[in-house]
Amino acid sequence: MNAEYQIIVSLILMILVVLFIIILVINKFKVSKVINQGIEIGGGLPNIVVHNYLNQEVNLLEEIHSQNIDTFILIDLNCSQCEKVLKTLKVIKSEYLRNIRFLTVGSEDGYSKISNQSFQHQVLSANMEDVINILKVNGFPFIFKNDVYGKITSKGYISEENITKYIN
């Protein structure tokens, strides 16, 4: 009887340890990841000067207001993860991308890399220093969702796996 008692106690202890580990893992995944990059949620996008696909200067806030833009995707054209996101966007119907602007950095000849994309006219080019110092982003690809006034409603890193959840 003593051996049976020891086996039962050992099994109960093992079950408790496994349950404790499961609870720790669940809590670890429940905690939302805090994104320290980018303008704070609730803050406004600054009115920086960017260039459109015709190489004309455009004010970012004017683009938001005049075109009803609700999403900015920041792409470094020298980034392999960004290239994967662009390939994923290539297969999405263009009407789903109409309220999105792609803010590119990292290449003087950035438009040549995306000239065959259906969204090539939605690309804006920004200075890397402005993106780092004013938009406070130095990791790519990155996304800002905003309201019609340019106020940030959400932000985060994107990948080819999660890009579709940000597209209307």
Order of alpha helices (4+ residues) and beta strands (2+ residues): alpha-beta-beta-alpha-beta-alpha-beta-alpha-beta-alpha-beta-beta
